[in-house]
Amino acid sequence: MTVVDRLNEIKARMEKAAKDAGRGDRARLVAVTKTFPVEDILPVIETGHRIYGENRVQEAQGKWPQLKALFADIELHLIGPLQSNKAAEAVALFDVIETVDREKIARALKTEMDKQNRTLRLYVQVNTGLEPQKAGIAPDDTADFVAMCRDELGLAIEGLMCIPPADVNPGPHFALLGKLATECAVEKLSMGMSGDFETAIGFGATSVRVGSAIFGNR
Ligand SMILES: *Cc1c(COP(=O)(O)O)cnc(C)c1O
């Protein structure tokens, strides 16, 4: 199977999962291209797919400026941790940042968006499993953090994002993210990866982030 065959298969499985869940809307697919070179990504872009995710600013800078110059409507998501000294580069390159996880980053993004006159769409990452090695706001602090971003910094938060712990049933984590989004009056839910995107769609994911199931093992 080619990368394009696998992309089409993932899209079909997403559609079936939405139908099985009785959803009238569709989840969007963020194709995660980390570690894969431009020549692996181009065939997918050429199918018309436009939404991509990278988890490192520096790696993304090595491939996406040229691709965005060729395909102006590409929507690039940062799905990995952001350091505040990379905020300027991230704001210049990405369209969506899914990993806002502390006040310092929120402030740095606000400053850079104002400076560059760019408005990125922002998600708050929630550490639903309270894992010490994982980034994200604790579930109990999410409402206050979203309110601080909105009221103090004037940042619109579009959604919440989570990465459930490995080797557990992700369902309760997806359900928790959905509950927090309702509490925070946040609309979008970024959840689900290659191994569990159908489950995430069943729990209301508005976008899923799928890498290895499309591009192969890293
Ligand atoms: C790598 C990555 C993904 C994609 O993972 P796969 O298992 O390859 O689909 C999704 N989300 C984040 C945050 C990632 O870093």
The ligand as an SDF file (V2000), in Angstrom:
LIG
                    3D

 15 15  0  0  0  0  0  0  0  0999 V2000
    3.4460   11.7990   16.9020 C   0  0  0  0  0  0  0  0  0  0  0  0
    2.1820   12.3680   17.4430 C   0  0  0  0  0  0  0  0  0  0  0  0
    0.9190   11.9520   16.9600 C   0  0  0  0  0  0  0  0  0  0  0  0
    0.7550   10.8740   15.9080 C   0  0  0  0  0  0  0  0  0  0  0  0
    1.0260    9.6420   16.4850 O   0  0  0  0  0  0  0  0  0  0  0  0
    0.8200    8.2700   15.6370 P   0  0  0  0  0  0  0  0  0  0  0  0
    0.7000    7.2520   16.6820 O   0  0  0  0  0  0  0  0  0  0  0  0
    2.0120    8.1380   14.7770 O   0  0  0  0  0  0  0  0  0  0  0  0
   -0.4270    8.4390   14.8550 O   0  0  0  0  0  0  0  0  0  0  0  0
   -0.2020   12.5480   17.4940 C   0  0  0  0  0  0  0  0  0  0  0  0
   -0.1140   13.5090   18.4400 N   0  0  0  0  0  0  0  0  0  0  0  0
    1.0630   13.9390   18.9230 C   0  0  0  0  0  0  0  0  0  0  0  0
    1.0700   14.9820   19.9640 C   0  0  0  0  0  0  0  0  0  0  0  0
    2.2390   13.3790   18.4400 C   0  0  0  0  0  0  0  0  0  0  0  0
    3.4270   13.8170   18.9300 O   0  0  0  0  0  0  0  0  0  0  0  0
  1  2  1  0
  2  3  1  0
  2 14  2  0
  3  4  1  0
  3 10  2  0
  4  5  1  0
  5  6  1  0
  6  7  2  0
  6  8  1  0
  6  9  1  0
 10 11  1  0
 11 12  2  0
 12 13  1  0
 12 14  1  0
 14 15  1  0
M  END
$$$$
